[in-house]
Amino acid sequence: MFKVKKLGPIVGTRTWGGLVGTWDTPSFIDGGRMVAPRGGFFDVDGKWAVEGDGVAPDIEVIQDPKSVLQGNDPQLQAAVKEALRLLKENEFQLKPEPKAPIRSKRPKGYKKDN
């Protein structure tokens, strides 16, 4: 829904796309269990979605282990850089403050309780 609502770009790597659930599977007498797909979901167009495909980012950034071990977060750094760029291009405009309410008068139609 993030992409559909156009809330902003997605930064990172494609999700793995495994979304079919395997809940409520019976266990065997020896403690093992059977795993079978039991559910999935469909998109806003009524088609089965994402399974095996995943969600692609708008800005792909690989989270390489070497950078992470050095204390860096390439995806977070790229996301912050993009957010700052978008803030410069789309400066936030404050809405004007509304008139203050008059609290000393009772609302029209007010009836005092007995």
Biopython code that builds the backbone (N, CA, C, O; Angstrom):
import numpy as np
from Bio.PDB.StructureBuilder import StructureBuilder

atoms = [
    (1, "MET", "N", (0.830, -1.196, 0.000)),
    (1, "MET", "CA", (0.000, 0.000, 0.000)),
    (1, "MET", "C", (0.869, 1.252, 0.000)),
    (1, "MET", "O", (0.413, 2.312, -0.429)),
    (2, "PHE", "N", (2.094, 1.156, 0.465)),
    (2, "PHE", "CA", (3.006, 2.296, 0.493)),
    (2, "PHE", "C", (3.188, 2.859, -0.914)),
    (2, "PHE", "O", (3.144, 4.073, -1.116)),
    (3, "LYS", "N", (3.392, 1.967, -1.887)),
    (3, "LYS", "CA", (3.559, 2.406, -3.276)),
    (3, "LYS", "C", (2.247, 2.923, -3.853)),
    (3, "LYS", "O", (2.234, 3.939, -4.548)),
    (4, "VAL", "N", (1.161, 2.243, -3.575)),
    (4, "VAL", "CA", (-0.141, 2.650, -4.113)),
    (4, "VAL", "C", (-0.521, 4.045, -3.638)),
    (4, "VAL", "O", (-1.038, 4.848, -4.415)),
    (5, "LYS", "N", (-0.272, 4.332, -2.388)),
    (5, "LYS", "CA", (-0.601, 5.641, -1.814)),
    (5, "LYS", "C", (0.455, 6.701, -2.118)),
    (5, "LYS", "O", (0.284, 7.870, -1.771)),
    (6, "LYS", "N", (1.547, 6.293, -2.767)),
    (6, "LYS", "CA", (2.641, 7.201, -3.140)),
    (6, "LYS", "C", (3.148, 7.999, -1.937)),
    (6, "LYS", "O", (3.265, 9.223, -1.986)),
    (7, "LEU", "N", (3.447, 7.263, -0.847)),
    (7, "LEU", "CA", (3.916, 7.891, 0.379)),
    (7, "LEU", "C", (5.401, 8.242, 0.309)),
    (7, "LEU", "O", (5.883, 9.050, 1.104)),
    (8, "GLY", "N", (6.109, 7.661, -0.606)),
    (8, "GLY", "CA", (7.528, 7.940, -0.759)),
    (8, "GLY", "C", (8.215, 6.764, -1.415)),
    (8, "GLY", "O", (7.599, 5.720, -1.629)),
    (9, "PRO", "N", (9.494, 6.925, -1.740)),
    (9, "PRO", "CA", (10.221, 5.829, -2.382)),
    (9, "PRO", "C", (10.597, 4.732, -1.386)),
    (9, "PRO", "O", (10.780, 4.986, -0.195)),
    (10, "ILE", "N", (10.706, 3.528, -1.893)),
    (10, "ILE", "CA", (11.167, 2.393, -1.092)),
    (10, "ILE", "C", (12.647, 2.205, -1.402)),
    (10, "ILE", "O", (13.036, 2.095, -2.565)),
    (11, "VAL", "N", (13.467, 2.168, -0.359)),
    (11, "VAL", "CA", (14.918, 2.042, -0.502)),
    (11, "VAL", "C", (15.344, 0.693, 0.070)),
    (11, "VAL", "O", (14.935, 0.343, 1.177)),
    (12, "GLY", "N", (16.151, -0.064, -0.654)),
    (12, "GLY", "CA", (16.656, -1.336, -0.145)),
    (12, "GLY", "C", (16.787, -2.354, -1.251)),
    (12, "GLY", "O", (17.198, -2.021, -2.363)),
    (13, "THR", "N", (16.441, -3.595, -0.953)),
    (13, "THR", "CA", (16.498, -4.676, -1.942)),
    (13, "THR", "C", (15.120, -5.321, -2.057)),
    (13, "THR", "O", (14.264, -5.155, -1.188)),
    (14, "ARG", "N", (14.929, -6.045, -3.129)),
    (14, "ARG", "CA", (13.648, -6.728, -3.363)),
    (14, "ARG", "C", (13.372, -7.696, -2.212)),
    (14, "ARG", "O", (14.274, -8.400, -1.760)),
    (15, "THR", "N", (12.132, -7.729, -1.744)),
    (15, "THR", "CA", (11.759, -8.697, -0.716)),
    (15, "THR", "C", (11.743, -10.093, -1.341)),
    (15, "THR", "O", (11.646, -10.235, -2.559)),
    (16, "TRP", "N", (11.838, -11.099, -0.509)),
    (16, "TRP", "CA", (11.980, -12.471, -1.031)),
    (16, "TRP", "C", (10.696, -13.013, -1.644)),
    (16, "TRP", "O", (10.759, -13.935, -2.458)),
    (17, "GLY", "N", (9.549, -12.481, -1.288)),
    (17, "GLY", "CA", (8.309, -12.855, -1.961)),
    (17, "GLY", "C", (7.636, -14.107, -1.454)),
    (17, "GLY", "O", (6.753, -14.633, -2.132)),
    (18, "GLY", "N", (8.009, -14.608, -0.295)),
    (18, "GLY", "CA", (7.356, -15.794, 0.250)),
    (18, "GLY", "C", (6.281, -15.399, 1.236)),
    (18, "GLY", "O", (6.580, -15.105, 2.394)),
    (19, "LEU", "N", (5.046, -15.387, 0.802)),
    (19, "LEU", "CA", (3.986, -14.900, 1.679)),
    (19, "LEU", "C", (2.852, -15.884, 1.901)),
    (19, "LEU", "O", (1.872, -15.546, 2.566)),
    (20, "VAL", "N", (2.955, -17.076, 1.370)),
    (20, "VAL", "CA", (1.915, -18.069, 1.622)),
    (20, "VAL", "C", (2.171, -18.681, 2.989)),
    (20, "VAL", "O", (3.267, -19.168, 3.267)),
    (21, "GLY", "N", (1.157, -18.652, 3.836)),
    (21, "GLY", "CA", (1.313, -19.159, 5.198)),
    (21, "GLY", "C", (1.254, -20.674, 5.283)),
    (21, "GLY", "O", (0.682, -21.338, 4.419)),
    (22, "THR", "N", (1.855, -21.211, 6.339)),
    (22, "THR", "CA", (1.841, -22.661, 6.575)),
    (22, "THR", "C", (1.330, -22.960, 7.983)),
    (22, "THR", "O", (1.780, -23.919, 8.610)),
    (23, "TRP", "N", (0.414, -22.168, 8.477)),
    (23, "TRP", "CA", (-0.081, -22.337, 9.843)),
    (23, "TRP", "C", (-1.006, -23.544, 9.972)),
    (23, "TRP", "O", (-1.463, -24.117, 8.984)),
    (24, "ASP", "N", (-1.259, -23.903, 11.212)),
    (24, "ASP", "CA", (-2.239, -24.940, 11.525)),
    (24, "ASP", "C", (-1.943, -26.270, 10.822)),
    (24, "ASP", "O", (-2.848, -26.921, 10.299)),
    (25, "THR", "N", (-0.666, -26.662, 10.817)),
    (25, "THR", "CA", (-0.324, -27.946, 10.204)),
    (25, "THR", "C", (-0.184, -28.998, 11.301)),
    (25, "THR", "O", (0.379, -28.712, 12.357)),
    (26, "PRO", "N", (-0.681, -30.197, 11.070)),
    (26, "PRO", "CA", (-0.685, -31.218, 12.126)),
    (26, "PRO", "C", (0.710, -31.766, 12.423)),
    (26, "PRO", "O", (1.556, -31.875, 11.536)),
    (27, "SER", "N", (0.925, -32.105, 13.688)),
    (27, "SER", "CA", (2.194, -32.746, 14.042)),
    (27, "SER", "C", (1.998, -34.264, 13.998)),
    (27, "SER", "O", (0.891, -34.767, 14.189)),
    (28, "PHE", "N", (3.077, -34.968, 13.746)),
    (28, "PHE", "CA", (3.046, -36.422, 13.691)),
    (28, "PHE", "C", (3.330, -37.008, 15.074)),
    (28, "PHE", "O", (3.788, -36.302, 15.972)),
    (29, "ILE", "N", (3.059, -38.278, 15.233)),
    (29, "ILE", "CA", (3.217, -38.952, 16.512)),
    (29, "ILE", "C", (4.677, -38.957, 16.986)),
    (29, "ILE", "O", (4.945, -39.021, 18.186)),
    (30, "ASP", "N", (5.630, -38.888, 16.020)),
    (30, "ASP", "CA", (7.045, -38.901, 16.391)),
    (30, "ASP", "C", (7.615, -37.498, 16.650)),
    (30, "ASP", "O", (8.820, -37.352, 16.856)),
    (31, "GLY", "N", (6.757, -36.467, 16.641)),
    (31, "GLY", "CA", (7.197, -35.102, 16.904)),
    (31, "GLY", "C", (7.476, -34.290, 15.652)),
    (31, "GLY", "O", (7.626, -33.070, 15.726)),
    (32, "GLY", "N", (7.547, -34.946, 14.508)),
    (32, "GLY", "CA", (7.731, -34.223, 13.241)),
    (32, "GLY", "C", (6.427, -33.552, 12.852)),
    (32, "GLY", "O", (5.410, -33.709, 13.528)),
    (33, "ARG", "N", (6.461, -32.819, 11.781)),
    (33, "ARG", "CA", (5.214, -32.210, 11.323)),
    (33, "ARG", "C", (5.216, -32.041, 9.818)),
    (33, "ARG", "O", (6.264, -32.042, 9.173)),
    (34, "MET", "N", (4.054, -31.901, 9.290)),
    (34, "MET", "CA", (3.869, -31.703, 7.861)),
    (34, "MET", "C", (3.714, -30.198, 7.623)),
    (34, "MET", "O", (3.016, -29.513, 8.372)),
    (35, "VAL", "N", (4.361, -29.699, 6.588)),
    (35, "VAL", "CA", (4.226, -28.287, 6.242)),
    (35, "VAL", "C", (3.617, -28.202, 4.856)),
    (35, "VAL", "O", (4.174, -28.720, 3.888)),
    (36, "ALA", "N", (2.486, -27.552, 4.769)),
    (36, "ALA", "CA", (1.817, -27.399, 3.485)),
    (36, "ALA", "C", (1.276, -25.974, 3.381)),
    (36, "ALA", "O", (0.773, -25.436, 4.367)),
    (37, "PRO", "N", (1.372, -25.361, 2.210)),
    (37, "PRO", "CA", (0.844, -24.008, 2.054)),
    (37, "PRO", "C", (-0.659, -23.975, 2.314)),
    (37, "PRO", "O", (-1.401, -24.842, 1.853)),
    (38, "ARG", "N", (-1.096, -22.956, 3.061)),
    (38, "ARG", "CA", (-2.507, -22.895, 3.431)),
    (38, "ARG", "C", (-3.187, -21.587, 3.054)),
    (38, "ARG", "O", (-4.416, -21.512, 3.075)),
    (39, "GLY", "N", (-2.436, -20.573, 2.717)),
    (39, "GLY", "CA", (-3.108, -19.316, 2.434)),
    (39, "GLY", "C", (-2.215, -18.364, 1.679)),
    (39, "GLY", "O", (-1.003, -18.566, 1.595)),
    (40, "GLY", "N", (-2.797, -17.352, 1.146)),
    (40, "GLY", "CA", (-2.073, -16.326, 0.419)),
    (40, "GLY", "C", (-2.921, -15.064, 0.424)),
    (40, "GLY", "O", (-3.806, -14.909, 1.266)),
    (41, "PHE", "N", (-2.660, -14.188, -0.486)),
    (41, "PHE", "CA", (-3.470, -12.977, -0.563)),
    (41, "PHE", "C", (-3.536, -12.497, -2.005)),
    (41, "PHE", "O", (-2.763, -12.933, -2.858)),
    (42, "PHE", "N", (-4.460, -11.605, -2.256)),
    (42, "PHE", "CA", (-4.587, -11.041, -3.589)),
    (42, "PHE", "C", (-4.487, -9.519, -3.503)),
    (42, "PHE", "O", (-4.686, -8.923, -2.445)),
    (43, "ASP", "N", (-4.174, -8.909, -4.647)),
    (43, "ASP", "CA", (-3.951, -7.466, -4.688)),
    (43, "ASP", "C", (-5.256, -6.702, -4.895)),
    (43, "ASP", "O", (-6.335, -7.294, -4.926)),
    (44, "VAL", "N", (-5.147, -5.388, -5.037)),
    (44, "VAL", "CA", (-6.342, -4.551, -5.187)),
    (44, "VAL", "C", (-7.049, -4.790, -6.513)),
    (44, "VAL", "O", (-8.196, -4.373, -6.680)),
    (45, "ASP", "N", (-6.385, -5.455, -7.463)),
    (45, "ASP", "CA", (-7.017, -5.796, -8.740)),
    (45, "ASP", "C", (-7.653, -7.178, -8.711)),
    (45, "ASP", "O", (-8.178, -7.640, -9.724)),
    (46, "GLY", "N", (-7.610, -7.851, -7.543)),
    (46, "GLY", "CA", (-8.218, -9.163, -7.409)),
    (46, "GLY", "C", (-7.372, -10.304, -7.962)),
    (46, "GLY", "O", (-7.898, -11.380, -8.246)),
    (47, "LYS", "N", (-6.066, -10.083, -8.118)),
    (47, "LYS", "CA", (-5.167, -11.133, -8.623)),
    (47, "LYS", "C", (-4.265, -11.589, -7.479)),
    (47, "LYS", "O", (-3.929, -10.805, -6.592)),
    (48, "TRP", "N", (-3.876, -12.872, -7.509)),
    (48, "TRP", "CA", (-2.942, -13.375, -6.500)),
    (48, "TRP", "C", (-1.643, -12.600, -6.645)),
    (48, "TRP", "O", (-1.169, -12.371, -7.757)),
    (49, "ALA", "N", (-1.072, -12.200, -5.522)),
    (49, "ALA", "CA", (0.037, -11.249, -5.584)),
    (49, "ALA", "C", (1.273, -11.697, -4.833)),
    (49, "ALA", "O", (1.196, -12.496, -3.900)),
    (50, "VAL", "N", (2.393, -11.184, -5.243)),
    (50, "VAL", "CA", (3.695, -11.184, -4.611)),
    (50, "VAL", "C", (4.372, -12.539, -4.479)),
    (50, "VAL", "O", (5.591, -12.601, -4.637)),
    (51, "GLU", "N", (3.677, -13.609, -4.206)),
    (51, "GLU", "CA", (4.329, -14.892, -3.941)),
    (51, "GLU", "C", (5.344, -15.220, -5.028)),
    (51, "GLU", "O", (5.009, -15.335, -6.207)),
    (52, "GLY", "N", (6.586, -15.366, -4.600)),
    (52, "GLY", "CA", (7.666, -15.694, -5.519)),
    (52, "GLY", "C", (8.208, -14.491, -6.280)),
    (52, "GLY", "O", (9.187, -14.630, -7.014)),
    (53, "ASP", "N", (7.612, -13.331, -6.131)),
    (53, "ASP", "CA", (8.017, -12.143, -6.865)),
    (53, "ASP", "C", (8.626, -11.099, -5.937)),
    (53, "ASP", "O", (9.687, -10.552, -6.235)),
    (54, "GLY", "N", (7.983, -10.823, -4.842)),
    (54, "GLY", "CA", (8.474, -9.828, -3.896)),
    (54, "GLY", "C", (8.122, -8.413, -4.316)),
    (54, "GLY", "O", (7.449, -8.193, -5.323)),
    (55, "VAL", "N", (8.587, -7.467, -3.529)),
    (55, "VAL", "CA", (8.356, -6.052, -3.805)),
    (55, "VAL", "C", (9.698, -5.423, -4.169)),
    (55, "VAL", "O", (10.663, -5.510, -3.409)),
    (56, "ALA", "N", (9.747, -4.796, -5.325)),
    (56, "ALA", "CA", (10.984, -4.165, -5.783)),
    (56, "ALA", "C", (11.093, -2.764, -5.196)),
    (56, "ALA", "O", (10.095, -2.048, -5.115)),
    (57, "PRO", "N", (12.298, -2.364, -4.786)),
    (57, "PRO", "CA", (12.481, -1.006, -4.279)),
    (57, "PRO", "C", (12.543, -0.007, -5.424)),
    (57, "PRO", "O", (12.811, -0.372, -6.569)),
    (58, "ASP", "N", (12.294, 1.244, -5.105)),
    (58, "ASP", "CA", (12.461, 2.305, -6.088)),
    (58, "ASP", "C", (13.950, 2.650, -6.235)),
    (58, "ASP", "O", (14.423, 2.993, -7.318)),
    (59, "ILE", "N", (14.665, 2.548, -5.119)),
    (59, "ILE", "CA", (16.106, 2.801, -5.102)),
    (59, "ILE", "C", (16.768, 1.562, -4.515)),
    (59, "ILE", "O", (16.643, 1.287, -3.322)),
    (60, "GLU", "N", (17.476, 0.811, -5.368)),
    (60, "GLU", "CA", (18.092, -0.430, -4.883)),
    (60, "GLU", "C", (19.425, -0.145, -4.206)),
    (60, "GLU", "O", (20.297, 0.508, -4.778)),
    (61, "VAL", "N", (19.572, -0.640, -2.984)),
    (61, "VAL", "CA", (20.809, -0.506, -2.220)),
    (61, "VAL", "C", (21.086, -1.862, -1.574)),
    (61, "VAL", "O", (20.267, -2.378, -0.814)),
    (62, "ILE", "N", (22.244, -2.427, -1.883)),
    (62, "ILE", "CA", (22.635, -3.716, -1.317)),
    (62, "ILE", "C", (23.202, -3.497, 0.089)),
    (62, "ILE", "O", (24.046, -2.625, 0.297)),
    (63, "GLN", "N", (22.742, -4.272, 1.021)),
    (63, "GLN", "CA", (23.212, -4.196, 2.415)),
    (63, "GLN", "C", (24.386, -5.164, 2.552)),
    (63, "GLN", "O", (24.221, -6.281, 3.043)),
    (64, "ASP", "N", (25.574, -4.732, 2.115)),
    (64, "ASP", "CA", (26.694, -5.663, 2.116)),
    (64, "ASP", "C", (27.243, -5.873, 3.530)),
    (64, "ASP", "O", (27.360, -4.919, 4.299)),
    (65, "PRO", "N", (27.580, -7.125, 3.873)),
    (65, "PRO", "CA", (28.024, -7.464, 5.228)),
    (65, "PRO", "C", (29.259, -6.689, 5.686)),
    (65, "PRO", "O", (29.357, -6.338, 6.862)),
    (66, "LYS", "N", (30.197, -6.419, 4.790)),
    (66, "LYS", "CA", (31.423, -5.713, 5.178)),
    (66, "LYS", "C", (31.089, -4.325, 5.741)),
    (66, "LYS", "O", (31.619, -3.933, 6.780)),
    (67, "SER", "N", (30.214, -3.586, 5.056)),
    (67, "SER", "CA", (29.815, -2.253, 5.541)),
    (67, "SER", "C", (29.110, -2.342, 6.877)),
    (67, "SER", "O", (29.361, -1.535, 7.772)),
    (68, "VAL", "N", (28.232, -3.317, 7.014)),
    (68, "VAL", "CA", (27.478, -3.479, 8.261)),
    (68, "VAL", "C", (28.426, -3.800, 9.415)),
    (68, "VAL", "O", (28.283, -3.245, 10.504)),
    (69, "LEU", "N", (29.395, -4.693, 9.186)),
    (69, "LEU", "CA", (30.365, -5.037, 10.226)),
    (69, "LEU", "C", (31.236, -3.847, 10.624)),
    (69, "LEU", "O", (31.770, -3.806, 11.732)),
    (70, "GLN", "N", (31.376, -2.880, 9.718)),
    (70, "GLN", "CA", (32.140, -1.664, 10.016)),
    (70, "GLN", "C", (31.273, -0.598, 10.690)),
    (70, "GLN", "O", (31.727, 0.518, 10.941)),
    (71, "GLY", "N", (30.020, -0.959, 10.978)),
    (71, "GLY", "CA", (29.127, -0.043, 11.672)),
    (71, "GLY", "C", (28.327, 0.869, 10.761)),
    (71, "GLY", "O", (27.692, 1.812, 11.233)),
    (72, "ASN", "N", (28.349, 0.604, 9.466)),
    (72, "ASN", "CA", (27.577, 1.410, 8.517)),
    (72, "ASN", "C", (26.276, 0.714, 8.165)),
    (72, "ASN", "O", (26.144, -0.498, 8.335)),
    (73, "ASP", "N", (25.327, 1.478, 7.679)),
    (73, "ASP", "CA", (24.045, 0.935, 7.225)),
    (73, "ASP", "C", (23.744, 1.566, 5.871)),
    (73, "ASP", "O", (23.081, 2.602, 5.809)),
    (74, "PRO", "N", (24.225, 0.950, 4.774)),
    (74, "PRO", "CA", (24.061, 1.548, 3.450)),
    (74, "PRO", "C", (22.609, 1.880, 3.083)),
    (74, "PRO", "O", (22.348, 2.903, 2.450)),
    (75, "GLN", "N", (21.673, 1.021, 3.478)),
    (75, "GLN", "CA", (20.272, 1.280, 3.136)),
    (75, "GLN", "C", (19.729, 2.483, 3.901)),
    (75, "GLN", "O", (19.045, 3.331, 3.327)),
    (76, "LEU", "N", (20.033, 2.557, 5.187)),
    (76, "LEU", "CA", (19.580, 3.697, 5.986)),
    (76, "LEU", "C", (20.226, 4.988, 5.487)),
    (76, "LEU", "O", (19.561, 6.018, 5.384)),
    (77, "GLN", "N", (21.506, 4.933, 5.182)),
    (77, "GLN", "CA", (22.204, 6.125, 4.686)),
    (77, "GLN", "C", (21.604, 6.600, 3.365)),
    (77, "GLN", "O", (21.424, 7.801, 3.166)),
    (78, "ALA", "N", (21.295, 5.675, 2.464)),
    (78, "ALA", "CA", (20.686, 6.034, 1.182)),
    (78, "ALA", "C", (19.281, 6.598, 1.388)),
    (78, "ALA", "O", (18.885, 7.546, 0.710)),
    (79, "ALA", "N", (18.532, 6.018, 2.320)),
    (79, "ALA", "CA", (17.171, 6.491, 2.591)),
    (79, "ALA", "C", (17.187, 7.904, 3.166)),
    (79, "ALA", "O", (16.373, 8.741, 2.776)),
    (80, "VAL", "N", (18.101, 8.175, 4.083)),
    (80, "VAL", "CA", (18.208, 9.523, 4.670)),
    (80, "VAL", "C", (18.620, 10.526, 3.596)),
    (80, "VAL", "O", (18.073, 11.626, 3.526)),
    (81, "LYS", "N", (19.585, 10.145, 2.761)),
    (81, "LYS", "CA", (20.025, 11.026, 1.668)),
    (81, "LYS", "C", (18.851, 11.361, 0.746)),
    (81, "LYS", "O", (18.675, 12.515, 0.356)),
    (82, "GLU", "N", (18.052, 10.353, 0.401)),
    (82, "GLU", "CA", (16.891, 10.571, -0.472)),
    (82, "GLU", "C", (15.836, 11.429, 0.219)),
    (82, "GLU", "O", (15.235, 12.301, -0.409)),
    (83, "ALA", "N", (15.609, 11.186, 1.508)),
    (83, "ALA", "CA", (14.625, 11.987, 2.256)),
    (83, "ALA", "C", (15.039, 13.456, 2.301)),
    (83, "ALA", "O", (14.203, 14.343, 2.126)),
    (84, "LEU", "N", (16.313, 13.713, 2.533)),
    (84, "LEU", "CA", (16.800, 15.099, 2.564)),
    (84, "LEU", "C", (16.674, 15.757, 1.191)),
    (84, "LEU", "O", (16.341, 16.938, 1.090)),
    (85, "ARG", "N", (16.941, 14.990, 0.144)),
    (85, "ARG", "CA", (16.781, 15.516, -1.220)),
    (85, "ARG", "C", (15.322, 15.883, -1.490)),
    (85, "ARG", "O", (15.028, 16.944, -2.043)),
    (86, "LEU", "N", (14.420, 14.995, -1.095)),
    (86, "LEU", "CA", (12.993, 15.251, -1.308)),
    (86, "LEU", "C", (12.495, 16.438, -0.488)),
    (86, "LEU", "O", (11.632, 17.188, -0.943)),
    (87, "LEU", "N", (13.032, 16.611, 0.713)),
    (87, "LEU", "CA", (12.647, 17.757, 1.537)),
    (87, "LEU", "C", (13.055, 19.077, 0.884)),
    (87, "LEU", "O", (12.320, 20.063, 0.951)),
    (88, "LYS", "N", (14.223, 19.089, 0.256)),
    (88, "LYS", "CA", (14.668, 20.310, -0.436)),
    (88, "LYS", "C", (13.771, 20.625, -1.629)),
    (88, "LYS", "O", (13.441, 21.785, -1.876)),
    (89, "GLU", "N", (13.380, 19.591, -2.364)),
    (89, "GLU", "CA", (12.558, 19.779, -3.561)),
    (89, "GLU", "C", (11.096, 20.058, -3.232)),
    (89, "GLU", "O", (10.411, 20.739, -3.995)),
    (90, "ASN", "N", (10.616, 19.547, -2.120)),
    (90, "ASN", "CA", (9.195, 19.665, -1.745)),
    (90, "ASN", "C", (9.093, 20.250, -0.353)),
    (90, "ASN", "O", (8.718, 19.561, 0.596)),
    (91, "GLU", "N", (9.425, 21.518, -0.234)),
    (91, "GLU", "CA", (9.435, 22.141, 1.083)),
    (91, "GLU", "C", (8.050, 22.081, 1.715)),
    (91, "GLU", "O", (7.037, 22.317, 1.057)),
    (92, "PHE", "N", (8.029, 21.763, 2.991)),
    (92, "PHE", "CA", (6.779, 21.647, 3.734)),
    (92, "PHE", "C", (6.162, 23.030, 3.936)),
    (92, "PHE", "O", (6.847, 23.961, 4.359)),
    (93, "GLN", "N", (4.888, 23.162, 3.640)),
    (93, "GLN", "CA", (4.176, 24.425, 3.809)),
    (93, "GLN", "C", (3.200, 24.291, 4.966)),
    (93, "GLN", "O", (2.303, 23.448, 4.945)),
    (94, "LEU", "N", (3.386, 25.128, 5.967)),
    (94, "LEU", "CA", (2.461, 25.108, 7.099)),
    (94, "LEU", "C", (1.116, 25.682, 6.689)),
    (94, "LEU", "O", (1.051, 26.655, 5.938)),
    (95, "LYS", "N", (0.053, 25.082, 7.181)),
    (95, "LYS", "CA", (-1.282, 25.633, 6.952)),
    (95, "LYS", "C", (-1.494, 26.780, 7.935)),
    (95, "LYS", "O", (-0.949, 26.758, 9.038)),
    (96, "PRO", "N", (-2.275, 27.771, 7.548)),
    (96, "PRO", "CA", (-2.519, 28.876, 8.484)),
    (96, "PRO", "C", (-3.285, 28.384, 9.703)),
    (96, "PRO", "O", (-4.128, 27.491, 9.615)),
    (97, "GLU", "N", (-2.973, 28.987, 10.834)),
    (97, "GLU", "CA", (-3.638, 28.605, 12.084)),
    (97, "GLU", "C", (-5.082, 29.102, 12.052)),
    (97, "GLU", "O", (-5.330, 30.243, 11.664)),
    (98, "PRO", "N", (-6.039, 28.260, 12.454)),
    (98, "PRO", "CA", (-7.442, 28.703, 12.453)),
    (98, "PRO", "C", (-7.698, 29.716, 13.565)),
    (98, "PRO", "O", (-6.914, 29.851, 14.504)),
    (99, "LYS", "N", (-8.823, 30.425, 13.431)),
    (99, "LYS", "CA", (-9.212, 31.364, 14.478)),
    (99, "LYS", "C", (-9.408, 30.621, 15.785)),
    (99, "LYS", "O", (-9.895, 29.491, 15.808)),
    (100, "ALA", "N", (-9.026, 31.264, 16.860)),
    (100, "ALA", "CA", (-9.193, 30.653, 18.180)),
    (100, "ALA", "C", (-10.684, 30.540, 18.511)),
    (100, "ALA", "O", (-11.457, 31.442, 18.188)),
    (101, "PRO", "N", (-11.089, 29.447, 19.148)),
    (101, "PRO", "CA", (-12.502, 29.295, 19.512)),
    (101, "PRO", "C", (-12.870, 30.242, 20.656)),
    (101, "PRO", "O", (-12.031, 30.595, 21.485)),
    (102, "ILE", "N", (-14.133, 30.641, 20.681)),
    (102, "ILE", "CA", (-14.640, 31.468, 21.784)),
    (102, "ILE", "C", (-15.192, 30.500, 22.818)),
    (102, "ILE", "O", (-16.200, 29.835, 22.580)),
    (103, "ARG", "N", (-14.541, 30.426, 23.943)),
    (103, "ARG", "CA", (-14.920, 29.453, 24.963)),
    (103, "ARG", "C", (-15.772, 30.061, 26.067)),
    (103, "ARG", "O", (-16.241, 29.343, 26.950)),
    (104, "SER", "N", (-15.976, 31.367, 26.028)),
    (104, "SER", "CA", (-16.748, 32.013, 27.100)),
    (104, "SER", "C", (-18.248, 31.954, 26.848)),
    (104, "SER", "O", (-19.024, 32.254, 27.755)),
    (105, "LYS", "N", (-18.674, 31.584, 25.671)),
    (105, "LYS", "CA", (-20.104, 31.523, 25.339)),
    (105, "LYS", "C", (-20.527, 30.070, 25.200)),
    (105, "LYS", "O", (-19.751, 29.221, 24.764)),
    (106, "ARG", "N", (-21.759, 29.801, 25.576)),
    (106, "ARG", "CA", (-22.310, 28.457, 25.415)),
    (106, "ARG", "C", (-22.690, 28.255, 23.949)),
    (106, "ARG", "O", (-23.104, 29.201, 23.280)),
    (107, "PRO", "N", (-22.552, 27.032, 23.450)),
    (107, "PRO", "CA", (-22.928, 26.769, 22.054)),
    (107, "PRO", "C", (-24.412, 27.010, 21.826)),
    (107, "PRO", "O", (-25.225, 26.850, 22.737)),
    (108, "LYS", "N", (-24.757, 27.394, 20.605)),
    (108, "LYS", "CA", (-26.157, 27.622, 20.238)),
    (108, "LYS", "C", (-26.941, 26.326, 20.447)),
    (108, "LYS", "O", (-26.485, 25.256, 20.045)),
    (109, "GLY", "N", (-28.104, 26.413, 21.065)),
    (109, "GLY", "CA", (-28.928, 25.244, 21.328)),
    (109, "GLY", "C", (-28.585, 24.519, 22.616)),
    (109, "GLY", "O", (-29.151, 23.462, 22.893)),
    (110, "TYR", "N", (-27.662, 25.067, 23.418)),
    (110, "TYR", "CA", (-27.242, 24.415, 24.658)),
    (110, "TYR", "C", (-28.379, 24.475, 25.676)),
    (110, "TYR", "O", (-28.999, 25.523, 25.857)),
    (111, "LYS", "N", (-28.653, 23.347, 26.342)),
    (111, "LYS", "CA", (-29.682, 23.293, 27.385)),
    (111, "LYS", "C", (-29.021, 22.884, 28.680)),
    (111, "LYS", "O", (-28.325, 21.870, 28.741)),
    (112, "LYS", "N", (-29.240, 23.676, 29.717)),
    (112, "LYS", "CA", (-28.653, 23.396, 30.999)),
    (112, "LYS", "C", (-29.338, 22.194, 31.631)),
    (112, "LYS", "O", (-30.563, 22.083, 31.579)),
    (113, "ASP", "N", (-28.541, 21.266, 32.245)),
    (113, "ASP", "CA", (-29.102, 20.102, 32.927)),
    (113, "ASP", "C", (-29.798, 20.530, 34.211)),
    (113, "ASP", "O", (-29.374, 21.487, 34.858)),
    (114, "ASN", "N", (-30.864, 19.826, 34.582)),
    (114, "ASN", "CA", (-31.569, 20.135, 35.831)),
    (114, "ASN", "C", (-30.871, 19.571, 37.006)),
    (114, "ASN", "O", (-31.330, 19.739, 38.136)),
]
sb = StructureBuilder()
sb.init_structure("model")
sb.init_model(0)
sb.init_chain("A")
sb.init_seg("    ")
for serial, (resi, resn, name, xyz) in enumerate(atoms, 1):
    if name == "N":
        sb.init_residue(resn, " ", resi, " ")
    sb.init_atom(name, np.array(xyz, "f"), 0.0, 1.0, " ", f" {name:<3s}", serial, name[0])
structure = sb.get_structure()
